[in-house]
Amino acid sequence: MIVFDVGAHVGQMTLMFSRSVGHGRVHAFEAGREAFRRLTNVCQEAGLRNVVLNHLALAEKEGQVRLNVYDDDHLAWSTQAHRPLENYGINVQPVSTEEITSSTVDLYCDKNDVTKIDLLKIDVEGAEFQVLMGTSHMLESQLIACVAFEFGQTTFDMGNEPDQIEAYLNGMGYRVRNVVAGDPVFQVVPMRKPRNSPCT
């Protein structure tokens, strides 16, 4: 199997995918410098030979993206979005920004002779739709068997709407469903006004 782990962070899912693909390959992508350093160390210490590490942001186009980076305790929150966390009752702010090289899934596949993807996992803190837009050829050609992506408040913070995402994927011939059977596809209501309690 071929798995793309987009937003690999420090490698928890990468390790699992590596064990699951057999003689296949995992292409792991992480934009943040510190997270990528930790991801590299994890994969080296585990002796993973079927993982290709990419310090790269996948997006809707080739170029540069700006990443808002949080402290060690909240490193997984690093995002392109400008998150108004204070409106959600969370007193956490980015500690730095990083300019990261970006490409697209389509360009990466073309340059690296990847002709199919069995699982495209995307967890990029709100910019999932941007990654999907850069995957148009692979999706339209039905060269991706399954896409799994995160959805939450950061999706709205990034300026993305659920209807856009669902319409885009439906137009490519894919059906969107919640991984939890029976739950609505998109069940989060965007928080437009300040709340007293933190979001989850």
Residue pairs with C-beta under 8 A, 6 or more apart in sequence:
1 20
1 21
1 22
1 24
1 118
1 119
2 21
2 24
2 25
2 27
2 114
2 116
2 117
2 118
2 119
3 17
3 20
3 21
3 24
3 25
3 26
3 27
3 117
3 118
3 119
3 120
3 121
4 26
4 27
4 29
4 105
4 117
4 119
4 120
4 121
5 13
5 14
5 17
5 26
5 27
5 28
5 29
5 121
6 29
6 58
6 105
6 120
6 121
6 122
6 123
6 124
6 131
7 29
7 30
7 31
7 121
7 122
7 123
7 124
7 125
8 14
8 28
8 29
8 30
8 35
8 39
9 30
9 35
9 39
9 75
9 76
9 123
10 35
10 38
10 39
10 42
10 75
11 28
11 38
11 39
11 42
11 43
13 121
13 123
14 26
14 28
14 39
14 42
14 43
14 48
14 51
15 42
15 43
15 46
15 48
17 26
17 119
17 121
18 26
18 43
18 46
18 48
18 50
18 51
21 50
23 50
24 50
24 118
25 50
25 51
25 52
26 48
26 50
26 51
26 52
27 51
27 52
27 54
27 108
27 112
27 114
28 39
28 43
28 51
28 52
28 53
28 54
29 54
29 56
29 57
29 58
30 36
30 39
30 53
30 54
30 55
30 56
31 55
31 56
31 57
31 65
31 67
31 78
31 98
31 100
31 124
32 67
32 69
32 75
32 78
32 98
32 100
33 55
33 69
33 98
34 69
34 72
34 75
35 75
35 76
35 78
36 53
36 55
39 53
40 53
43 51
43 53
54 108
56 100
56 101
56 102
56 103
56 108
57 65
57 67
57 80
57 100
57 101
57 102
57 103
57 124
58 102
58 103
58 104
58 105
58 108
58 124
58 131
58 134
59 65
59 102
59 103
59 104
59 127
59 130
59 131
59 134
60 104
60 130
60 131
60 133
60 134
61 102
61 104
61 134
62 102
62 103
62 104
62 107
63 101
63 102
64 99
64 100
64 101
64 102
65 80
65 99
65 100
65 102
66 80
66 97
66 98
66 99
66 100
67 78
67 79
67 80
67 97
67 98
67 99
67 100
68 78
68 79
68 80
68 81
68 82
68 83
68 94
68 97
69 75
69 78
69 94
69 95
69 96
69 97
69 98
70 77
70 78
70 92
70 93
70 94
70 95
71 92
71 95
74 92
76 125
77 83
77 92
77 125
78 94
78 125
79 124
79 125
79 126
79 127
79 154
79 157
79 158
80 124
80 125
80 126
80 127
80 130
80 158
81 125
81 126
81 127
81 154
81 157
81 158
81 159
82 157
83 126
83 154
83 157
84 157
85 91
85 92
85 93
86 194
87 191
87 193
87 194
87 195
88 153
88 191
88 194
88 195
88 198
88 199
89 194
89 195
89 196
89 197
89 198
89 199
90 198
90 199
103 134
104 134
104 135
105 117
105 120
105 131
105 134
105 135
105 138
106 134
106 135
106 136
106 137
106 138
107 134
108 114
109 115
109 117
109 138
109 143
115 143
116 143
116 144
116 145
117 138
117 143
117 144
117 145
118 144
118 145
118 146
119 145
119 146
119 147
119 148
120 135
120 144
120 146
120 147
120 148
121 147
121 148
121 149
122 128
122 131
122 132
122 147
122 148
122 149
122 150
123 149
123 150
124 130
124 131
124 150
125 150
125 154
126 152
126 154
126 155
126 156
126 157
126 158
126 160
127 158
127 160
128 149
128 150
128 151
128 155
128 160
128 165
129 155
129 158
129 160
129 164
129 165
129 168
130 158
130 160
131 149
132 139
132 147
132 149
132 165
132 168
132 169
133 168
135 144
136 172
137 143
138 144
139 147
139 169
139 172
139 173
139 174
140 172
140 173
142 173
147 169
147 174
148 179
151 162
151 165
151 186
151 188
152 188
153 188
153 190
153 191
153 199
155 161
155 162
155 165
155 188
156 190
156 191
162 185
162 186
165 176
166 176
166 185
166 186
169 175
169 176
170 176
176 185
177 185
178 184
178 185
178 187
191 199
